[in-house]
Amino acid sequence: MQQSPRAGRDGDVLAVISQSGPTVSFFDAASDRLLGAVEVPAEPHELCFAPTQRLLWCTTAYQSGYYHANSGRRTELTAIDPDTRRVVEVVDLSPEHGPHGLALDTSRRRLYVSVEGSADRPGGVVVIDTGTRRPVGRIDTDAPGPHWFAIDPSGTTGYATNKEAPFVSVVDLERGVLTAKVEVPGSEGLAVTADGMEVFVAAPYAGSFSAAGERPVAGIRVIDARTASVVDLLPTEGIVLPVHLTSTGMLLAGELRMAPDPTSSLGRHAPGRLTVFRADTRERLGQVEVGRFPLTVTSSPDGRIAYVACVVSSTVDVVDLETLRTLARLDVAKLAEPGAHGLAYIPRPAA
């Protein structure tokens, strides 16, 4: 008899950001029961769990709003104890601002945080020592708004997507320098394969759906890490924002979908879609409808379950990746728009 996808998850927790909460909520991964929430500085965006220190890192990008429509950029990075559900420390990154993307190198005790540019410097990546919780370096990416960031498994190369700049920034993490620019038409989420040989990048920039004129084909660009060049395109019907690779080699893409609306030239947000590919063959395996405006995707460590945070509906869809069926939909409390955003799966503490 096939084992339930919920089996063996007792004590595991799913952490979810409510951007306008402003909170991080904690759900039991076995039962979907809400365990509690912690308030954080407004407005939180992304999460990253550091297992060595058992700390949950949370970026706070703006005073209110989002990337191209906000009331000012913030400078905070918050460390949270996920077991006691309390804030351990709020780290001020100023003069850096607009922190968003997070990537963790456990072996080197480094946390990488993407930050936006200003009049006197380009956007870049701040390097945090996870032991001291203090910045120890900065790497320029030569773009005003690096937003999502990922590193290869060796911890030697990093990739920053840039919403409006027409390239993905490639940086040498050991030397702390920009080494290449891969031509991509304004990019969103990204993920690096387990062998570090390929990078999957969502493009074009989501703001381009409202732009006049010819638009690039929506989908996922495949970058060969050895040549720092795009070698393939996986087309999608809708614009993709989040991209995630599971431990079993599934490539997950959250597609934005719009429906006609006589009161708006842009239309209205329709239910989104989680599209699933095999990373090695790039075969499309299927898709499943999710909430409105999927913005973050993660998965359980065994690669069996996907979690899709949808910011407009403020929900998280829990999807069985073997059957591509929705197991549950979690409601995430919000004070106003926007709602559910960053996600992190937190395994139970070791005995």
C-alpha positions in Angstrom: 0.0 0.0 0.0 1.3 3.4 -0.9 2.5 5.5 2.0 0.6 8.7 2.7 2.5 11.9 1.8 1.9 13.1 5.3 3.7 10.1 6.9 6.7 10.9 9.0 6.1 14.6 9.2 5.2 14.8 12.9 7.1 17.7 14.5 8.0 19.3 11.1 6.8 22.9 10.6 6.0 25.1 7.6 6.8 28.8 8.2 4.8 31.3 6.0 5.2 35.1 5.7 2.2 37.4 5.7 3.7 40.4 4.0 1.0 42.8 5.4 0.6 40.8 8.6 3.4 41.6 9.2 3.9 38.1 10.6 5.6 34.7 10.2 3.0 32.0 10.8 3.9 28.4 11.8 1.8 25.4 10.6 2.1 21.7 11.6 3.4 20.0 8.5 1.5 16.8 9.3 -1.9 18.2 10.2 -1.8 21.8 8.7 -2.8 23.1 12.1 -1.8 26.7 12.9 0.7 26.6 15.8 1.2 30.3 16.2 2.8 33.4 14.7 5.4 36.0 15.5 5.3 39.7 14.5 8.2 41.0 12.5 9.1 44.4 11.0 6.9 45.4 8.1 7.0 44.3 5.3 8.6 40.8 5.3 9.3 39.1 2.1 11.5 35.9 2.1 12.5 33.2 4.5 15.6 30.9 4.8 16.1 28.2 7.5 19.6 27.7 8.8 19.7 24.2 10.4 23.0 24.5 12.2 21.9 27.4 14.4 18.2 26.5 14.0 17.5 30.0 13.0 14.9 31.3 10.5 16.1 34.3 8.6 13.5 36.9 7.3 14.2 39.8 4.9 12.2 43.1 5.2 12.4 44.9 1.9 10.0 47.9 2.0 8.1 50.2 4.3 5.0 49.2 2.4 4.2 47.9 -1.1 6.5 45.9 -3.4 9.4 46.1 -5.8 8.4 48.9 -8.2 5.5 50.4 -6.0 6.6 51.1 -2.5 6.8 53.9 0.1 10.5 53.4 0.8 13.0 50.7 1.3 13.9 49.1 4.7 17.2 47.7 5.9 16.3 44.9 8.4 17.1 41.2 8.4 15.4 39.4 11.3 16.6 36.2 13.0 13.8 34.0 14.5 13.9 31.0 16.7 11.3 28.7 15.0 11.0 26.4 18.0 10.1 29.0 20.5 8.6 31.3 17.9 10.3 34.5 19.0 12.5 37.1 17.4 16.2 36.6 18.4 17.6 39.7 16.8 16.9 42.3 14.2 20.0 43.0 12.2 20.3 46.5 10.6 22.0 46.3 7.2 22.1 50.0 6.6 23.3 51.7 4.5 22.2 48.7 2.4 18.5 48.6 1.7 15.8 46.6 0.1 17.0 43.2 1.3 15.1 40.4 -0.4 16.7 37.2 -1.7 18.3 34.7 0.6 20.8 31.9 0.0 22.6 29.8 2.6 26.0 28.1 2.6 25.9 25.9 5.7 29.5 24.6 5.4 31.0 28.1 5.3 28.5 29.7 7.7 27.5 32.3 5.2 24.1 33.8 4.4 23.8 35.8 1.2 21.2 38.6 1.0 20.4 40.5 -2.2 20.1 44.3 -1.7 19.0 47.1 -4.1 21.2 49.8 -5.5 21.3 53.5 -4.7 22.7 56.6 -6.3 26.3 55.9 -5.3 26.5 52.1 -5.7 24.8 49.3 -7.8 22.7 46.5 -6.3 24.5 43.6 -4.8 24.7 40.8 -2.3 25.6 41.3 1.4 27.5 38.4 3.0 26.4 37.5 6.6 28.4 35.4 9.0 25.6 33.1 10.4 27.6 32.6 13.7 28.0 36.2 14.6 25.0 37.4 12.6 27.0 40.3 11.2 27.9 41.4 7.6 31.4 40.5 6.5 31.3 41.5 2.9 29.5 42.8 -0.2 29.5 41.7 -3.8 28.4 44.1 -6.5 26.0 42.7 -9.2 26.1 45.7 -11.6 22.3 46.0 -11.7 20.0 48.3 -9.7 17.6 45.7 -8.5 18.9 42.2 -7.8 15.9 40.4 -6.3 16.3 36.7 -6.1 19.7 35.0 -5.4 20.9 31.4 -5.5 24.2 29.6 -5.1 25.6 26.4 -6.5 26.1 23.3 -4.2 29.8 24.0 -3.9 29.2 27.5 -2.5 31.6 29.0 -5.0 29.3 30.6 -7.5 26.2 32.8 -7.0 23.5 33.9 -9.4 21.3 37.1 -9.0 18.3 37.7 -11.2 17.5 41.3 -12.1 14.0 42.3 -12.7 14.7 45.1 -15.2 18.3 44.6 -16.2 18.6 42.3 -19.2 21.0 39.8 -17.6 21.5 37.4 -14.8 24.6 38.4 -12.7 27.1 35.6 -12.0 29.4 36.2 -9.1 32.5 34.4 -7.7 31.7 34.0 -4.0 35.2 33.2 -2.9 36.8 36.3 -4.6 33.7 38.4 -4.2 33.5 39.7 -7.7 31.1 39.7 -10.7 32.4 37.3 -13.3 29.7 37.2 -16.0 26.4 38.5 -17.3 24.0 36.0 -18.9 21.7 37.7 -21.4 18.1 37.2 -20.1 15.1 39.5 -20.6 14.4 40.8 -17.1 14.2 37.8 -14.7 12.4 36.6 -11.6 13.0 33.4 -9.6 15.8 30.9 -10.1 17.1 27.5 -9.0 20.5 25.7 -9.4 20.7 22.0 -10.0 22.2 19.6 -7.5 25.3 19.2 -9.6 25.7 22.9 -10.2 25.7 22.5 -14.0 22.5 24.2 -14.8 20.5 27.2 -13.6 16.8 27.6 -14.3 15.6 31.2 -14.5 12.1 32.6 -14.8 11.8 35.3 -17.4 10.6 37.8 -18.4 10.1 40.2 -15.5 6.5 40.0 -14.3 6.0 43.8 -14.9 6.4 43.2 -18.6 2.9 41.7 -18.9 1.6 45.3 -18.8 4.2 46.7 -21.1 3.2 47.7 -24.7 4.8 46.2 -27.7 6.4 42.8 -28.4 7.0 40.8 -25.3 9.6 38.0 -24.8 8.3 34.4 -24.6 7.3 33.6 -21.1 8.9 30.6 -19.5 12.1 29.3 -17.9 15.5 29.9 -19.4 18.1 27.2 -18.9 21.6 28.5 -18.3 24.7 26.3 -18.8 26.9 27.1 -15.8 30.1 26.1 -17.6 29.6 28.6 -20.5 27.4 31.1 -18.7 24.9 31.1 -21.6 21.3 30.3 -22.2 21.0 26.9 -23.9 17.2 26.2 -23.7 13.8 27.6 -23.1 10.9 25.9 -21.4 7.9 27.9 -22.5 4.9 28.4 -20.3 1.4 29.9 -20.8 1.7 32.5 -18.1 4.6 34.5 -16.7 6.6 32.6 -14.1 7.8 34.2 -10.8 8.9 31.5 -8.4 11.1 28.5 -9.5 12.1 25.7 -7.2 14.0 22.4 -7.6 13.0 19.5 -5.3 15.4 16.9 -3.9 14.0 14.4 -6.4 14.8 16.5 -9.4 11.4 18.1 -10.1 11.4 21.6 -11.4 8.4 23.6 -10.0 7.2 26.8 -11.6 4.5 29.1 -10.3 2.6 30.7 -13.2 0.7 34.0 -13.0 -2.6 34.1 -14.8 -4.9 37.0 -15.6 -8.6 37.1 -16.6 -10.4 39.9 -18.5 -11.9 42.7 -16.5 -13.9 45.5 -18.1 -12.8 47.9 -15.3 -9.0 47.3 -15.8 -6.8 47.2 -18.9 -4.6 44.7 -17.0 -7.4 42.4 -16.1 -7.8 40.7 -12.8 -5.9 38.0 -11.0 -7.2 34.5 -11.8 -6.2 31.3 -10.1 -2.5 30.6 -10.7 -0.9 27.3 -11.8 1.9 25.1 -10.5 3.7 23.6 -13.5 6.0 20.6 -13.0 8.9 19.5 -15.1 11.6 16.9 -14.8 14.8 18.9 -14.5 17.1 16.4 -16.2 14.9 15.7 -19.3 13.0 19.0 -19.2 9.8 17.0 -19.8 6.6 18.7 -18.6 4.9 16.3 -16.1 1.7 18.2 -15.5 0.2 21.1 -13.7 -2.3 21.9 -10.9 -4.4 25.0 -10.2 -3.4 27.1 -7.1 -4.3 30.4 -5.5 -4.1 33.8 -7.1 -0.6 35.1 -7.9 1.8 32.3 -6.8 4.9 34.1 -5.5 7.0 31.5 -3.6 7.4 27.8 -3.9 9.2 25.3 -1.7 9.0 21.6 -1.0 9.5 19.0 1.8 13.0 17.6 2.1 11.9 14.3 0.6 10.5 16.0 -2.5 7.1 14.5 -2.0 5.1 17.7 -1.2 5.1 21.2 -2.7 4.0 24.3 -1.0 2.9 27.3 -3.1 2.4 30.7 -1.4 -0.1 32.9 -3.3 0.1 36.6 -2.4 -3.2 37.9 -3.7 -5.4 35.1 -2.3 -3.1 34.9 0.8 -3.1 31.1 0.7 -0.7 28.3 0.6 -1.5 25.3 -1.5 -0.2 21.9 -0.3 0.4 19.7 -3.4 1.2 16.0 -3.6 3.9 15.9 -6.3 3.4 12.2 -7.0 -0.3 12.6 -7.9 -0.4 16.3 -8.6 -3.4 16.7 -6.4 -4.0 19.4 -3.8 -4.0 18.0 -0.3 -4.9 21.2 1.5 -5.1 25.0 1.2 -3.8 27.0 4.2 -5.3 30.5 4.9 -2.7 33.0 5.9 -3.9 36.0 7.9 -3.3 39.5 6.5 -4.2 43.0 7.5 -4.5 44.2 3.9 -2.9 43.4 0.5 -0.5 41.8 0.0 -0.7 38.5 1.8 1.2 35.2 1.8 4.8 35.4 0.5 8.0 33.7 1.8 8.1 30.0 2.8 10.5 27.7 4.7 10.1 24.0 5.6 11.6 23.4 9.1 12.3 19.7 10.1 11.7 18.8 13.7 14.7 19.1 16.1 17.0 16.1 16.4 16.3 14.0 19.4 
